Amino acid sequence: MLVAVTSTSSPGRYHLLLTTGGRPVVHGWWDDKAEARRKLVSWVGAYGSIPAARVALTDEEAGEQLAAWPDEDPASGPGSGA
């Protein structure tokens, strides 16, 4: 069973979201971009074997997706900066 990650304070700038089958399963927010990218790699390792799993990192202030796994471009992966 997966348990949603919540923050005790207001959400940070960088939002990490795990979905399966298009449904949100786990959320996390960090103020530090490097920490959020490390968590992305960690989540792929922890949850990547779940069928239809997808992990996305978004900069909520800029409204821009910074990374996603799996990615259609095999040259870019978690933490690659793509």
N, C-alpha and C positions, 0 to 999 in steps of 0.2 A: 504494500500500500504506500502511495506517495502522500506526503503531507505538504501543504502549501507553506512557503516561506513568507513570513511577514516581518515587517520592520516595526520597532517600538517608537520610532520617530517618523517624521515625514519622509516620503520616498526620495531617494537620491536621483541624480541626473541620469544615471545609466541604468536602464531597465533590461533585465534578462528574463526571458520568457521561454518556458518549456511547454510545448503543445504536443498532443497526440491526437491524430485524426482531426486536426483543426481545432481542438478544444484546449483551453488553457488548463495546465496541470499545476505548474509551480512558477511563481514569480519571485524575483529578487531585485533590489535596488541598491546601487552603490554611488557614492559621490566621486570615488576615485576610478578613472578610466582603466588604469592598469589592473586594479583589483577586479573590476568587472570582466576584463578579458581573461584573467586567470580563472575566474569562476566559470566562464564560458567553456574553457577547456576541461575543467573539472566536471561540469555537468554533462558534457558530451561523453566523457568516460563513465560517469555514473548512470546516465539515462539513455545513452546512445543505442543500447540493444532493445529498447522498448519499441514494439512495432509502430511505425508511422511517427516516431519521435522527431521533433524539430526544435532547435534551440536558436533563439534570435536575441541579439544585443542591439538595443536602440538608445540613441542619445535623445532623451525626452525633450531637452531644451531646444535642440536643433531640428527635432522631428525627423531624424535620419537614422536608418538602419545601418549599423556599423559592421555587423558580421552575422552570419547565419550558418547553421549546420543542419542537415547536409546542404552543400552548395553545389550548384550545377557546374561550376568551374573547379576541376580537380586540383588546380594549382593553388587555390585559396582554401584555407581551412581555419579552424579555430586558432585564434592568436596570430594569424598571418599578417594582420593589418589590412587585409582586403576589405 
